[in-house]
Amino acid sequence: MKNFFSKNGILILLLTANFGLVVLTMLIHTQRLGHGLNTVERIQQAGKLRLITDNAINTYYYYEGRPTGFEYDLAQAFADYLNVELDIVEPGWNNMFTYLAEKKGDFIAAGLAITRERLEHADFSIPYMTIQQRIVHHNLVFGPKNIEDMVFRTFHVRRGTSYHSRLAEIKQDGIDLEYVLHDNIPTEELISMVHNRQIKFTIADSNIALLNKRYFPDIQIGIPVQERESLAWAVRKNDAEMLKEINRFLLHANETGILQKITEKYYDNTRDFGVYELKKFHQRVKSRLPKYQDVIMEESAKYGFDWRLVAAVVYQESHFNPNATSFTNVRGLMQVTHATAKEMGIKDRLNPKESVRAGIKYLDLMHQRFNHIEDEYQRLLFALASYNIGYGHVKDALRIAKEQGLDPHTWQTLKTTLPLLSKPEYYKKTKYGYARGWEPVHYVERILTFFDILKQKTLS
């Protein structure tokens, strides 16, 4: 007599004979790896989280051979939360939901607004950011004053976006506008076309428009065309466990400051510079930077700094003017003080090579003093603040942070406590006394803006 039964994918064969019971166990794997597991279990078993995304300035792109971008950083934090590796799946904008449905990826993180149409194809997490669709046009082109004023105008947007849906709604409501649909052209490319006056109008989420204004100073961010919308991550329909895990992570990221830190990194320095100021920067990058670029690159490489960051510091200090002198008698491309020049071993602060050499060497010294900060990006911001206001004042600000129970390893904390050094109730208790503590905050954020522009210029 033969009895067969299966347990956990193992086939067990029992043989019974007249002379007694003989048990023969055969182990046969009858199921494929991962079959029957939910998405989260499969991720844990495979040790990989597959992110479906799109290449864009606000989501994911490569810089210096490394992936970067808001959505990428947040997804990497999610992978760390799950203790797995992150894989990138980039199928093109119009194929993302198809890839998700076909299980070629685990979730979509691509700056997606939650819309009725998208809810038919996927479930969405709790929001992590709110935005608003805005018209983008050139400064020399009059933009619509309101929705009704969009009549008879032509708007260029990417097919399948929330902008496409919104323009279709407005047209159905009786506003006789026209729109041209582009396939797989990123929003920033359409903004570039507006800037170069190849097209008159496009639509962009407010965060994307602000990011791009620094690269394209002649654009104007016009009226909103939609109520505020929420950005969220998308999962397969009815993938309850994955949705639950993502929501847990986003709550964790919000509570621990991970979300705030990543948001600040990409969006905190999106302040609206004056058009004139941005245009001057772009012009001087072309006319002045080439004279000093080689020495900046050479000296930056000695200390492992990105030369574009150093160039941003040079511009903030002197606008690439080697003869610049401030009212406090700091001089040269990197506005080195007499004491710092002596300490760094240079004699002529107005000599471009010597100024750059001294400035980078001093920046590296400040950088080394924050070796205890593991996050390299945060460490760099601390070094920049110290370059501007002095290491002693930064240490004073950090002592205030500790007294207030704030995390002394984050730029957000330093932004909070540095300005307090101008208030008597705080600076009278410090070692180095009064300081215009708001200045290094402004200084660092401007450098980050210039740095970001230079990165994008060298990518294009």
Stockholm file with secondary structure:
# STOCKHOLM 1.0

chainA/1-460         MKNFFSKNGILILLLTANFGLVVLTMLIHTQRLGHGLNTVERIQQAGKLRLITDNAINTYYYYEGRPTGFEYDLAQAFADYLNVELDIVEPGWNNMFTYLAEKKGDFIAAGLAITRERLEHADFSIPYMTIQQRIVHHNLVFGPKNIEDMVFRTFHVRRGTSYHSRLAEIKQDGIDLEYVLHDNIPTEELISMVHNRQIKFTIADSNIALLNKRYFPDIQIGIPVQERESLAWAVRKNDAEMLKEINRFLLHANETGILQKITEKYYDNTRDFGVYELKKFHQRVKSRLPKYQDVIMEESAKYGFDWRLVAAVVYQESHFNPNATSFTNVRGLMQVTHATAKEMGIKDRLNPKESVRAGIKYLDLMHQRFNHIEDEYQRLLFALASYNIGYGHVKDALRIAKEQGLDPHTWQTLKTTLPLLSKPEYYKKTKYGYARGWEPVHYVERILTFFDILKQKTLS
#=GR chainA/1-460 SS CEEEEEETTEEEEEEEETTEEEEECCCCCCSCTTTTCCHHHHHHHHTEEEEECCCBTTTBEEETTEEECHHHHHHHHHHHHHTCEEEEECCCGGGHHHHHHTTSSSEEEEEEECCHHHHTTCEECCCSEEECEEEEEETTSCCCSSGGGGTTCEEEEETTSHHHHHHHHHHHTTCCCEEEEESSCCHHHHHHHHHTTSSSEEEEEHHHHHHHHTTCTTEEEEEECSCCEEEEEEECTTCHHHHHHHHHHHHHHHHHTHHHHHHHHHHTTCCCCCHHHHHHHHHHHHHTHHHHHHHHHHHHHHHTCCHHHHHHHHHHHHTTCTTCBCTTCCBTTTTBCHHHHHHHTCSCTTSHHHHHHHHHHHHHHHHHTTTTCCCHHHHHHHHHHHHHHCHHHHHHHHHHHHHTTCCTTCHHHHHHHGGGGGSHHHHTTSSSCCCCTHHHHHHHHHHHHHHHHHHHHHHC
#=GC SS_cons         CEEEEEETTEEEEEEEETTEEEEECCCCCCSCTTTTCCHHHHHHHHTEEEEECCCBTTTBEEETTEEECHHHHHHHHHHHHHTCEEEEECCCGGGHHHHHHTTSSSEEEEEEECCHHHHTTCEECCCSEEECEEEEEETTSCCCSSGGGGTTCEEEEETTSHHHHHHHHHHHTTCCCEEEEESSCCHHHHHHHHHTTSSSEEEEEHHHHHHHHTTCTTEEEEEECSCCEEEEEEECTTCHHHHHHHHHHHHHHHHHTHHHHHHHHHHTTCCCCCHHHHHHHHHHHHHTHHHHHHHHHHHHHHHTCCHHHHHHHHHHHHTTCTTCBCTTCCBTTTTBCHHHHHHHTCSCTTSHHHHHHHHHHHHHHHHHTTTTCCCHHHHHHHHHHHHHHCHHHHHHHHHHHHHTTCCTTCHHHHHHHGGGGGSHHHHTTSSSCCCCTHHHHHHHHHHHHHHHHHHHHHHC
//
